[in-house]
């Protein structure tokens, strides 16, 4: 049986944990909003039409921040359509996803829903088909309390107090030819800088996000970040990253190693940002928001789901409703490990998306809501990660992959709360066939005991929770975990597995 050794030391602190790393993403796409979080006729619907069963699951998931309303959707969105009396709101063609948008859920409704689930609202502005003035108008409507036209319109629409949204995205994936109004890095950098400066004239304390590359393999990656930040470095607080992964051609070994691609992506964006910092002689270090990440089987959408007929514009069609396996959940858990390991630069992240659309939560109209496999590593990491991120010293054998070369068989990260001494260790075993025994030296963390363990694994790595079998997969306690008197924690990790061990005094 392969073996690995891990050493934890409270002196090896990467960063304080920013809870925004446990964010998510809601876009007006498919059944994410309609039939997902909003279904007025559902037996659990509250007075605002929101499904209470979904609210409870989102609370359990532990989502800190929710990016809204897109995504590709935002580049054609008129925010004014989603405010005011619902019976007067127009229906619009959403060309991003070839659907009909009813606008029954807009800013007011979604902000109220965020309050219900205990999450912070993050807004994106349309810089695809709109510009500076529209962004400032939305900011005035959202955040300003003075008796101006837009703030008074907000009051008339039922919200006397401003929504006080702090974090704003300046467009979405503006480097992508699929995006309405996409443009060159030079053009976008100029527009983003002008928009940021205008928004700060209204509300100087905003936290603003400039669009980075849509993924690491874009032909303009790297050059895009450099050019955009040359225009915006002093104007914004974050540069964004987006990445989606899926198993290609049945290559499970490479798929389980894809967090190494996320690691490289983060480090390369940080390098590009630091180059601009040096050139501009700025005192600020640019933070990263990984505001779209997940497992997404995009090839299935291209082959099956896409709607193209000119006279067919369905409301809330079933789009991108991936059913996730144990292997997918292990990858999601590993991607969370990568985000935590880079928490000194990645200060915000959004699992894309939240309900039905490539999501950890699934629903049926008029029926049940259930947890996908990917729900579990996210919910447990959000609950158990506390305080500071620790960089472990890891001794582990490697294995060979077709896509990423030689990769460590085990990946891990840890957190520790300096006030309580509580700690958590998050681990994945990437082996497709063999368990791995891991010895973890926690002596330097002080006298501890094992508080709880959870392992997500299955004899069938493709097992999933489906509409027909909603509880097929769930994490279980790991009874192999033991902690000896010398402060060495030993645990066996099954093949294709994600594990967390929580320690307390």
C-alpha positions as CSV (number, residue, x, y, z in Angstrom):
1,X,0.0,0.0,0.0
2,X,1.4,3.5,-0.9
3,X,2.2,5.7,2.0
4,X,2.4,9.5,2.5
5,X,3.6,11.7,5.3
6,X,2.3,15.1,6.3
7,X,3.7,17.6,8.8
8,X,1.7,20.5,10.2
9,X,3.2,23.5,11.9
10,X,1.3,26.6,13.1
11,X,4.3,28.7,12.1
12,X,3.7,27.8,8.4
13,X,0.7,30.1,7.9
14,X,-0.2,30.8,4.3
15,X,-2.9,33.4,5.1
16,X,-5.9,34.1,7.2
17,X,-8.9,32.4,5.7
18,X,-11.2,34.7,3.8
19,X,-14.8,33.3,3.9
20,X,-15.5,34.7,0.5
21,X,-13.6,31.7,-0.9
22,X,-16.8,29.7,-0.3
23,X,-18.9,31.8,-2.7
24,X,-21.2,30.5,-5.4
25,X,-22.9,31.8,-8.5
26,X,-26.5,32.3,-9.7
27,X,-27.1,33.1,-13.3
28,X,-30.4,33.5,-15.2
29,X,-29.6,30.3,-17.1
30,X,-31.7,27.2,-17.5
31,X,-33.5,26.2,-14.3
32,X,-31.1,27.9,-11.9
33,X,-33.5,30.7,-10.9
34,X,-36.9,29.6,-12.2
35,X,-37.9,26.1,-11.0
36,X,-34.6,26.1,-9.0
37,X,-34.6,28.7,-6.2
38,X,-37.9,30.3,-7.3
39,X,-41.0,28.3,-7.8
40,X,-44.2,30.1,-6.4
41,X,-46.4,27.0,-6.9
42,X,-44.1,24.6,-5.0
43,X,-45.4,23.1,-1.7
44,X,-42.5,24.6,0.2
45,X,-42.7,28.1,-1.4
46,X,-42.6,31.1,0.9
47,X,-44.6,34.3,0.4
48,X,-42.0,35.5,-2.1
49,X,-42.2,32.3,-4.2
50,X,-38.8,30.9,-3.0
51,X,-38.5,27.2,-2.3
52,X,-37.8,26.7,1.4
53,X,-36.3,23.3,0.8
54,X,-33.7,24.9,-1.4
55,X,-33.1,27.7,1.1
56,X,-32.3,25.1,3.8
57,X,-29.9,23.3,1.5
58,X,-28.1,26.5,0.6
59,X,-27.7,27.3,4.2
60,X,-26.2,23.8,4.9
61,X,-23.9,24.3,1.9
62,X,-22.4,27.3,3.7
63,X,-22.2,29.7,0.8
64,X,-20.7,33.0,1.8
65,X,-21.1,35.2,-1.3
66,X,-23.2,34.8,-4.4
67,X,-22.3,36.4,-7.8
68,X,-25.4,37.5,-9.8
69,X,-27.0,37.8,-12.4
70,X,-24.3,36.3,-14.7
71,X,-22.3,35.1,-16.4
72,X,-22.9,35.4,-20.1
73,X,-26.5,36.5,-19.3
74,X,-25.3,39.8,-17.9
75,X,-23.8,41.0,-21.2
76,X,-27.3,41.5,-22.6
77,X,-29.1,42.3,-19.4
78,X,-31.1,45.5,-18.7
79,X,-31.2,45.7,-14.9
80,X,-34.2,48.0,-15.1
81,X,-36.3,45.1,-16.4
82,X,-36.0,43.3,-13.1
83,X,-37.4,46.1,-10.8
84,X,-40.8,47.6,-10.2
85,X,-44.2,45.8,-10.3
86,X,-43.8,42.2,-11.6
87,X,-46.9,42.4,-13.8
88,X,-45.3,45.3,-15.7
89,X,-41.9,43.7,-16.2
90,X,-41.0,42.9,-19.9
91,X,-40.1,39.6,-21.2
92,X,-36.8,39.6,-23.1
93,X,-34.9,37.3,-25.4
94,X,-31.7,36.1,-23.7
95,X,-29.4,35.4,-26.6
96,X,-26.6,34.1,-24.4
97,X,-28.6,30.9,-23.6
98,X,-31.4,31.2,-26.3
99,X,-34.2,31.5,-23.7
100,X,-37.0,33.8,-22.8
101,X,-36.4,35.8,-19.6
102,X,-39.5,36.7,-17.7
103,X,-37.7,39.1,-15.2
104,X,-39.9,37.8,-12.3
105,X,-36.8,37.7,-10.2
106,X,-34.6,40.8,-10.2
107,X,-32.4,42.8,-7.9
108,X,-35.0,43.2,-5.1
109,X,-36.1,39.6,-5.0
110,X,-32.6,38.2,-5.2
111,X,-31.2,40.5,-2.5
112,X,-34.0,39.4,-0.2
113,X,-33.2,35.7,-1.0
114,X,-29.6,36.3,-0.2
115,X,-30.7,37.6,3.2
116,X,-32.7,34.5,3.7
117,X,-29.8,32.1,3.0
118,X,-27.3,34.3,4.9
119,X,-25.1,35.1,1.9
120,X,-23.5,38.3,0.7
121,X,-24.6,39.6,-2.7
122,X,-22.0,40.3,-5.4
123,X,-23.3,42.1,-8.5
124,X,-22.0,42.1,-12.1
125,X,-22.6,45.0,-14.4
126,X,-23.2,44.8,-18.2
127,X,-20.1,46.0,-20.1
128,X,-21.0,44.0,-23.1
129,X,-23.9,45.9,-24.6
130,X,-23.9,48.8,-22.1
131,X,-21.3,51.0,-20.4
132,X,-20.3,53.5,-17.8
133,X,-23.6,55.4,-17.4
134,X,-25.7,52.2,-17.0
135,X,-23.3,50.9,-14.4
136,X,-23.4,54.1,-12.4
137,X,-27.2,54.2,-12.6
138,X,-27.4,50.6,-11.2
139,X,-24.9,51.6,-8.4
140,X,-27.0,54.6,-7.5
141,X,-30.2,52.5,-7.4
142,X,-28.5,49.9,-5.3
143,X,-26.3,51.7,-2.8
144,X,-27.2,55.4,-2.5
145,X,-29.6,56.8,0.1
146,X,-29.8,60.4,-1.0
147,X,-33.0,61.7,-2.6
148,X,-31.9,61.1,-6.2
149,X,-34.0,59.8,-9.0
150,X,-32.7,56.2,-8.9
151,X,-32.5,55.9,-5.1
152,X,-36.1,57.2,-4.8
153,X,-37.1,54.7,-7.5
154,X,-35.7,52.0,-5.3
155,X,-37.6,53.3,-2.3
156,X,-40.8,53.4,-4.4
157,X,-40.2,49.8,-5.4
158,X,-40.1,48.7,-1.7
159,X,-36.6,49.0,-0.5
160,X,-36.2,52.0,1.7
161,X,-32.6,51.1,2.8
162,X,-29.9,50.7,0.2
163,X,-28.8,47.1,-0.6
164,X,-25.2,48.2,0.2
165,X,-23.5,45.8,-2.3
166,X,-19.7,45.9,-1.7
167,X,-18.3,43.7,-4.5
168,X,-18.9,44.4,-8.2
169,X,-17.7,42.6,-11.3
170,X,-16.9,44.8,-14.3
171,X,-18.5,42.6,-17.0
172,X,-18.0,38.9,-17.7
173,X,-15.5,37.0,-19.8
174,X,-14.9,40.0,-22.1
175,X,-12.2,38.1,-23.9
176,X,-14.5,35.5,-25.2
177,X,-16.0,35.6,-28.8
178,X,-19.2,33.9,-27.4
179,X,-19.8,37.0,-25.2
180,X,-22.1,39.8,-26.4
181,X,-19.9,42.8,-26.9
182,X,-16.6,41.1,-26.4
183,X,-13.6,43.2,-27.2
184,X,-9.8,43.3,-27.2
185,X,-7.8,43.6,-23.9
186,X,-7.0,47.2,-24.8
187,X,-10.6,48.2,-25.4
188,X,-11.8,46.4,-22.3
189,X,-9.1,47.8,-20.1
190,X,-10.0,51.3,-21.1
191,X,-13.7,50.7,-20.5
192,X,-13.2,48.9,-17.2
193,X,-10.9,51.7,-16.0
194,X,-13.5,54.4,-16.9
195,X,-16.3,52.4,-15.3
196,X,-14.4,51.8,-12.1
197,X,-13.4,55.5,-11.7
198,X,-17.0,56.6,-12.3
199,X,-18.4,54.0,-9.8
200,X,-15.8,55.1,-7.2
201,X,-16.9,58.7,-7.6
202,X,-20.3,57.6,-6.3
203,X,-19.1,55.0,-3.7
204,X,-15.3,55.1,-3.0
205,X,-15.2,52.0,-0.9
206,X,-16.4,49.5,-3.5
207,X,-14.4,46.3,-4.2
208,X,-14.1,46.0,-8.0
209,X,-13.3,43.0,-10.2
210,X,-11.7,43.3,-13.6
211,X,-12.2,40.4,-16.0
212,X,-9.3,38.1,-16.5
213,X,-9.1,35.3,-19.0
214,X,-12.1,33.0,-19.5
215,X,-9.8,30.1,-19.0
216,X,-6.1,29.3,-19.0
217,X,-6.0,28.0,-22.5
218,X,-7.4,31.1,-24.2
219,X,-5.0,32.2,-27.0
220,X,-4.7,35.6,-25.3
221,X,-4.1,34.3,-21.8
222,X,-1.3,36.2,-20.0
223,X,-1.2,39.0,-22.5
224,X,-4.8,39.8,-21.6
225,X,-4.1,40.0,-17.9
226,X,-1.1,42.2,-18.5
227,X,-2.9,44.7,-20.8
228,X,-6.1,44.9,-18.7
229,X,-4.2,45.5,-15.5
230,X,-1.9,48.1,-17.1
231,X,-5.1,50.1,-17.5
232,X,-6.9,49.2,-14.3
233,X,-4.3,48.3,-11.7
234,X,-5.0,51.4,-9.5
235,X,-8.8,51.2,-10.2
236,X,-9.7,47.6,-9.2
237,X,-9.1,45.2,-6.3
238,X,-9.3,41.8,-8.0
239,X,-8.6,40.1,-11.3
240,X,-10.9,37.2,-12.1
241,X,-10.1,33.6,-13.2
242,X,-12.6,31.0,-14.6
243,X,-11.9,27.3,-15.1
244,X,-14.0,24.2,-15.7
245,X,-12.8,20.6,-15.8
246,X,-14.2,17.3,-16.9
247,X,-13.1,13.7,-17.5
248,X,-12.0,13.3,-21.1
249,X,-12.1,10.0,-23.0
250,X,-12.5,8.1,-19.7
251,X,-9.0,9.2,-18.5
252,X,-9.8,9.1,-14.8
253,X,-6.2,9.5,-13.7
254,X,-5.7,12.8,-15.5
255,X,-9.1,14.0,-14.4
256,X,-8.2,13.4,-10.7
257,X,-5.0,15.5,-11.2
258,X,-6.7,18.6,-12.8
259,X,-6.2,20.7,-9.7
260,X,-2.6,21.0,-10.8
261,X,-3.9,23.0,-13.7
262,X,-5.8,25.3,-11.3
263,X,-2.6,25.7,-9.3
264,X,-0.6,26.7,-12.4
265,X,-3.4,29.1,-13.5
266,X,-3.5,30.9,-10.2
267,X,0.3,31.2,-10.1
268,X,0.6,32.5,-13.7
269,X,-2.1,35.1,-13.1
270,X,-0.3,36.2,-9.9
271,X,2.9,36.5,-11.9
272,X,1.3,38.6,-14.6
273,X,-0.3,40.9,-11.9
274,X,3.0,41.2,-10.0
275,X,4.7,42.2,-13.3
276,X,2.3,45.1,-13.7
277,X,2.7,46.0,-10.0
278,X,6.5,46.2,-10.6
279,X,6.1,48.3,-13.8
280,X,3.6,50.7,-12.3
281,X,5.6,50.8,-9.0
282,X,2.4,50.2,-7.1
283,X,2.3,49.4,-3.4
284,X,-0.8,47.2,-3.9
285,X,-0.8,43.5,-4.5
286,X,-3.6,42.5,-6.8
287,X,-6.0,39.9,-5.3
288,X,-7.6,37.1,-7.4
289,X,-11.2,36.1,-7.4
290,X,-11.8,32.7,-9.0
291,X,-15.4,33.6,-9.6
292,X,-16.3,30.7,-11.8
293,X,-15.0,27.1,-11.1
294,X,-16.4,23.6,-11.2
295,X,-16.6,20.3,-13.0
296,X,-18.6,20.9,-16.2
297,X,-19.1,18.4,-19.0
298,X,-19.3,21.1,-21.7
299,X,-19.2,18.6,-24.6
300,X,-22.5,17.2,-23.5
301,X,-24.1,20.7,-23.9
302,X,-22.6,21.2,-27.3
303,X,-24.0,17.9,-28.5
304,X,-27.4,17.7,-26.8
305,X,-28.7,20.8,-25.0
306,X,-28.1,23.8,-27.2
307,X,-31.2,25.5,-28.6
308,X,-30.8,27.3,-31.9
309,X,-34.2,27.5,-33.6
310,X,-35.1,31.1,-34.4
311,X,-38.7,30.7,-33.3
312,X,-38.0,28.7,-30.2
313,X,-37.3,30.7,-27.0
314,X,-38.3,28.5,-24.0
315,X,-38.7,29.8,-20.4
316,X,-36.3,28.1,-18.0
317,X,-35.3,25.1,-20.2
318,X,-33.3,22.2,-18.8
319,X,-29.8,23.2,-19.7
320,X,-26.4,22.1,-18.3
321,X,-27.9,19.7,-15.7
322,X,-24.9,17.6,-15.2
323,X,-25.3,14.6,-12.9
324,X,-22.1,14.4,-10.8
325,X,-20.2,11.2,-9.8
326,X,-18.0,10.4,-6.8
327,X,-15.0,11.2,-9.0
328,X,-16.4,14.6,-9.9
329,X,-16.9,15.3,-6.1
330,X,-13.3,14.3,-5.4
331,X,-12.1,16.7,-8.0
332,X,-14.3,19.5,-6.5
333,X,-12.8,18.8,-3.1
334,X,-9.3,18.9,-4.6
335,X,-10.1,22.2,-6.4
336,X,-11.1,23.6,-3.0
337,X,-7.8,22.4,-1.6
338,X,-6.0,24.4,-4.4
339,X,-8.0,27.5,-3.6
340,X,-7.2,27.3,0.1
341,X,-3.5,26.6,-0.7
342,X,-3.4,29.9,-2.7
343,X,-5.5,31.9,-0.2
344,X,-2.8,34.5,0.0
345,X,-3.8,35.6,-3.5
346,X,-7.2,34.0,-4.1
347,X,-9.4,36.0,-1.7
348,X,-12.7,35.2,-3.3
349,X,-14.2,32.3,-5.3
350,X,-17.5,31.2,-6.7
351,X,-18.6,27.6,-7.4
352,X,-20.6,27.8,-10.6
353,X,-23.5,27.4,-10.3
354,X,-25.8,26.8,-7.3
355,X,-29.0,25.1,-8.3
356,X,-29.8,22.7,-11.2
357,X,-27.2,24.2,-13.6
358,X,-23.8,22.4,-13.1
359,X,-24.8,22.6,-9.5
360,X,-24.5,20.9,-6.1
361,X,-28.3,21.2,-5.5
362,X,-30.9,19.7,-7.9
363,X,-34.7,20.1,-7.9
364,X,-37.8,18.9,-9.6
365,X,-40.7,21.2,-10.3
366,X,-43.3,20.5,-7.6
367,X,-41.1,17.8,-6.2
368,X,-37.9,17.1,-4.2
369,X,-34.6,18.9,-3.8
370,X,-31.5,16.8,-3.3
371,X,-27.8,16.9,-2.9
372,X,-25.4,16.0,-5.7
373,X,-22.1,14.4,-4.7
374,X,-20.3,17.7,-5.1
375,X,-22.4,19.1,-2.3
376,X,-20.6,17.2,0.3
377,X,-16.9,18.4,0.0
378,X,-18.0,22.0,-0.4
379,X,-20.4,21.9,2.6
380,X,-17.9,20.2,4.9
381,X,-15.0,22.4,3.9
382,X,-17.0,25.5,4.4
383,X,-18.1,24.3,7.8
384,X,-14.8,22.9,9.1
385,X,-12.2,25.3,7.6
386,X,-11.5,28.0,10.2
387,X,-8.9,30.7,11.1
388,X,-5.7,30.4,9.2
389,X,-4.6,28.2,6.2
390,X,-1.5,26.1,7.0
391,X,0.9,24.9,4.3
392,X,1.7,21.3,5.1
393,X,5.0,19.6,4.4
394,X,4.0,16.7,2.2
395,X,6.1,13.6,1.3
396,X,4.2,11.5,-1.2
397,X,4.9,9.2,-4.2
398,X,3.8,10.4,-7.6
399,X,1.9,8.7,-10.5
400,X,2.0,9.4,-14.2
401,X,-0.9,11.1,-16.1
402,X,-1.4,11.7,-19.8
403,X,-2.3,15.3,-19.4
404,X,-0.3,16.6,-16.4
405,X,2.8,14.4,-16.3
406,X,3.9,13.1,-12.9
407,X,1.5,14.2,-10.1
408,X,1.5,13.7,-6.3
409,X,-0.7,10.7,-5.4
410,X,-2.1,12.7,-2.4
411,X,-3.0,16.4,-2.1
412,X,-3.7,18.1,1.1
413,X,-4.1,21.4,3.0
414,X,-5.0,22.3,6.6
415,X,-6.6,25.1,8.5
416,X,-6.3,26.1,12.2
417,X,-8.2,28.5,14.4
418,X,-5.5,30.2,16.6
419,X,-8.1,31.1,19.2
420,X,-9.5,27.7,19.9
421,X,-6.8,25.5,18.5
422,X,-9.3,23.6,16.4
423,X,-7.8,22.3,13.1
424,X,-8.9,20.5,10.0
425,X,-7.0,18.5,7.4
426,X,-8.4,18.1,3.9
427,X,-7.0,15.3,1.7
428,X,-7.6,13.6,-1.6
429,X,-6.3,10.2,-2.8
430,X,-5.9,10.4,-6.6
431,X,-5.1,6.7,-7.0
432,X,-7.7,5.0,-9.1
433,X,-7.0,1.5,-7.6
434,X,-5.1,1.6,-4.3
435,X,-5.7,3.0,-0.8
436,X,-3.0,5.2,0.6
437,X,-1.9,5.4,4.3
438,X,-1.2,8.9,5.4
439,X,0.7,9.7,8.6
440,X,0.1,13.3,9.8
441,X,2.4,14.9,12.4
442,X,0.2,17.3,14.4
443,X,2.4,17.4,17.5
444,X,3.2,21.1,16.9
445,X,-0.5,22.0,17.0
446,X,-0.7,21.0,20.7
447,X,-2.8,18.4,22.5
448,X,-5.7,17.5,20.2
449,X,-8.3,14.8,19.7
450,X,-10.1,13.6,16.6
451,X,-13.5,15.4,16.6
452,X,-14.9,14.0,13.4
453,X,-13.9,12.4,10.1
454,X,-15.7,12.2,6.8
455,X,-14.6,10.3,3.7
456,X,-16.4,10.5,0.3
457,X,-15.6,7.3,-1.7
458,X,-17.4,4.4,-3.4
459,X,-16.5,1.1,-5.0
460,X,-17.9,2.6,-8.2
461,X,-16.2,6.1,-8.7
462,X,-19.0,6.9,-11.2
463,X,-21.8,6.4,-8.7
464,X,-24.1,9.4,-8.4
465,X,-27.1,10.8,-6.7
466,X,-30.0,10.9,-9.3
467,X,-33.6,11.9,-9.4
468,X,-34.4,8.2,-9.0
469,X,-31.9,7.5,-6.3
470,X,-31.2,10.7,-4.4
471,X,-29.2,9.3,-1.5
472,X,-27.0,6.8,-3.4
473,X,-23.8,8.6,-2.4
474,X,-22.9,10.3,0.9
475,X,-19.8,10.8,3.0
476,X,-19.1,8.3,5.9
477,X,-16.9,8.4,9.0
478,X,-13.4,7.1,8.4
479,X,-12.9,4.5,11.2
480,X,-9.2,4.0,10.2
481,X,-8.2,7.4,11.8
482,X,-6.2,7.2,15.0
483,X,-4.1,9.7,16.9
484,X,-1.2,8.3,19.1
485,X,0.4,9.8,22.1
486,X,3.3,11.3,20.0
487,X,0.9,13.4,18.0
488,X,0.9,11.4,14.9
489,X,-2.5,11.0,13.2
490,X,-2.8,8.0,10.9
491,X,-5.6,7.4,8.4
492,X,-6.2,5.3,5.3
493,X,-7.6,7.0,2.2
494,X,-9.6,4.8,-0.2
495,X,-8.9,5.1,-3.9
496,X,-10.6,8.0,-5.6
497,X,-11.5,9.7,-2.3
498,X,-11.9,13.0,-0.5
499,X,-11.4,13.1,3.2
500,X,-11.5,15.7,6.0
501,X,-10.3,15.1,9.6
502,X,-11.4,17.7,12.2
503,X,-9.3,18.0,15.4
504,X,-10.1,19.8,18.6
505,X,-8.7,20.3,22.1
